[in-house]
Amino acid sequence: MKVNVIGKSISQEEINAYIDYGKKKYSGRIIKEITIKPDGDFVDLQFTFGATPFNRIRRITGYLVGSLDRFNNGKRAEEHDRLKHDVT
């Protein structure tokens, strides 16, 4: 994780506290970068996040599926033979 401190310098202990705060607040996301801007008694924190992985879910023959690996040969054939529509 990249850490940027803009303005006056702060201690490593304080930087670690802001990193821990970000990890707790955004526990489901990957923090790539944190920018810390101290301003008197206040601090502005800006977090930059990494890409969020996701699984594609499709509706195939009445089922919501993420992949076809659990389908038997009959269902795989139905998926292969279905009419696919173009959005353009």
C-alpha positions in Angstrom: 0.0 0.0 0.0 1.3 3.4 -1.0 1.0 6.2 1.7 1.3 9.9 0.8 1.5 12.6 3.4 0.8 16.1 2.1 1.5 19.1 4.3 3.1 18.8 7.7 4.8 15.6 8.7 3.1 13.1 11.1 4.5 10.2 13.1 4.7 6.7 11.8 2.4 5.7 14.7 -0.3 8.1 13.5 0.1 6.9 9.9 -0.3 3.3 11.1 -3.5 4.3 13.0 -5.0 5.8 9.7 -4.1 2.6 7.8 -5.8 0.5 10.5 -8.8 2.8 10.4 -9.1 2.4 6.6 -8.7 -1.4 6.8 -11.5 -1.7 9.3 -13.8 0.8 7.6 -13.3 -0.8 4.1 -12.7 -4.4 5.1 -14.2 -5.8 2.0 -12.1 -3.8 -0.4 -8.4 -3.6 -1.3 -6.7 -0.3 -0.5 -4.0 0.5 -3.0 -3.1 4.0 -1.8 -3.9 6.4 1.1 -3.4 10.1 1.0 -3.2 11.9 4.4 -3.6 15.7 4.5 -3.1 17.1 8.1 -4.8 20.5 8.6 -4.5 21.6 12.2 -6.8 19.4 14.4 -8.3 17.8 11.3 -7.0 15.2 8.8 -8.3 14.6 5.3 -8.0 10.9 4.3 -8.4 9.8 0.7 -8.4 6.1 -0.2 -7.7 4.7 -3.6 -9.1 1.2 -4.1 -8.0 -1.7 -6.3 -10.4 -3.4 -8.7 -13.1 -5.4 -7.2 -13.3 -8.9 -8.6 -16.8 -10.2 -9.4 -18.4 -13.3 -10.8 -20.8 -13.0 -13.7 -24.2 -14.4 -13.0 -26.5 -15.4 -15.9 -30.0 -16.7 -16.1 -29.9 -19.8 -18.2 -32.9 -22.0 -18.7 -34.6 -20.7 -15.6 -31.6 -21.0 -13.3 -29.2 -18.3 -12.0 -25.7 -19.6 -12.5 -22.2 -18.3 -12.2 -20.6 -20.9 -14.4 -21.6 -24.0 -16.3 -19.3 -26.4 -14.5 -22.1 -27.9 -12.4 -24.5 -28.4 -15.4 -25.0 -31.9 -16.8 -24.6 -32.6 -20.5 -28.3 -31.9 -21.2 -28.3 -28.5 -19.6 -25.0 -27.6 -21.3 -26.5 -28.6 -24.7 -29.6 -26.3 -23.9 -27.3 -23.4 -23.2 -25.3 -24.1 -26.3 -28.4 -24.3 -28.5 -30.3 -21.3 -27.2 -30.9 -18.2 -29.2 -28.5 -15.4 -28.2 -29.8 -11.9 -28.8 -27.6 -8.9 -29.8 -28.0 -5.6 -27.9 -26.9 -3.3 -30.8 
